[in-house]
Amino acid sequence: MTVAPRKFLLALLAGLLPLLTAAAPTTAPTNKRVLIISIDGCRPDLLLRGDTPTLHQLLDEGAYTFWAQTTAVSVTIPSHVSMLTGARPQVHQIEWNHDLPLAHPVYPAVPTLFEVAHNAGYTTGIVAGKSKFDVFLKPGTMDVSWVPSTEVVSNREVLSHVLSVINAGPPQVLMVHLPETDKVGHAVGWATPQYMAALHKADSAIGTILGTLASKQLLENTMIIVTADHGGAGKTHGPDDPRCRNIPWICVGPGVRRGIDLTSIATDRTIRTEDTFATACQFLGIPVDPKLDGRPVLEVMDRSGQELLSDAVPVATPTAAPTAGSTSVAKASAQAKSTAGSAPVAVAVPVKVAKVETPAPASTQPTTAPADANEPASPMATVNGHSTDGQ
């Protein structure tokens, strides 16, 4: 009398097994990779004026805008969580910007890029320069991570850990946070010589990261997004100031259009920090919840050479021969292939190119700050009773 129920149970389990296996993939569905680099407190107009050859080279290699916008609060942790969840702070519910004495860890109320990618079978990781980035360390979502125990560290220390992660075999979805520009901005001021020097250091660190990936033949399948959490003015940053809300957004990678200023073709939208999450998911083939605020920036993708908007003005990709000693991201990858078998070397990718800024439409063009430390400070924001001034 017990044989039939037992056979039924075994048949039921046999039918469920493929579904259970599919729900927990052990390998990524594609060989694609995503690298998101956030330069904390990077103001786009200062990036354009600065000695940032790697970032200028990426403009030639991909699609970009210097009129993207961060969250309304324009502070580090809420903005980074929006960047990596596709949701506004009111939705992801991380609205503070300091290490708080919490009784237990609090994580975003919506899934992060790390969580959705991990669930899709990709390996994930983060290397950050501020201790409060532990908000992303939700158990079961991260394969490799390094977040300092001290409040903030140098770009050099972050870079050291990033190179260790890459040399050990980098995760397929990796986020790198460079904190030093923000630290200098608060200590001395945005638009100061010290801040510009910090921008140059960040640029050099990015060049080393990309060169190391190229030496391992990992750039060809990698979408790179370089952006920021906010800008700054005076010695602070906060809402209602375009010097704080406007951020750079640069995208480079396979299938990404080259040398395209997105303000010239995406005239009917403002790219927002939440779109970083959605664009990364789109590239990886991960469905995006339509209820989220973030939308994939489809304008970056090449579609057989056709413009995405019928009335768009084609932008020609520069064809001039590279200057002596110059190295593009693509060329760095090719050079790395030719030296395969030798000891890995961090191939420098920067090349200094002419700095040409395409003005935004007059209705969206942010105010350009004075190039000195005496520019007026932006208003200080307060979130949930906590001042957002500071790191």
Secondary structure by P-SEA (a helix, b strand, c coil): caaaaaaaaaaaaaaaaaaaaaaccccccccbbbbbbbcccccaaaaaacccaaaaaaaaacccccccccccccccaaaaaaaaccccccccccccccccccccccccccccaaaaaaaaccccbbbbccccccccccccccccccccccccccaaaaaaaaaaaaaaccccbbbbbbcaaaaaaaacccccaaaaaaaaaaaaaaaaaaaaaaaacccccbbbbbbbcccccccccccccccccbbbbbbbccccccccccccccccccccccaaaaaaaaaacccccccccbbbcccccccccccccccbbbbbccccccccccccaaaaaaaaaaaccccccccccccccbbbbbbcccccccccccccccccccbbbbccccccccc
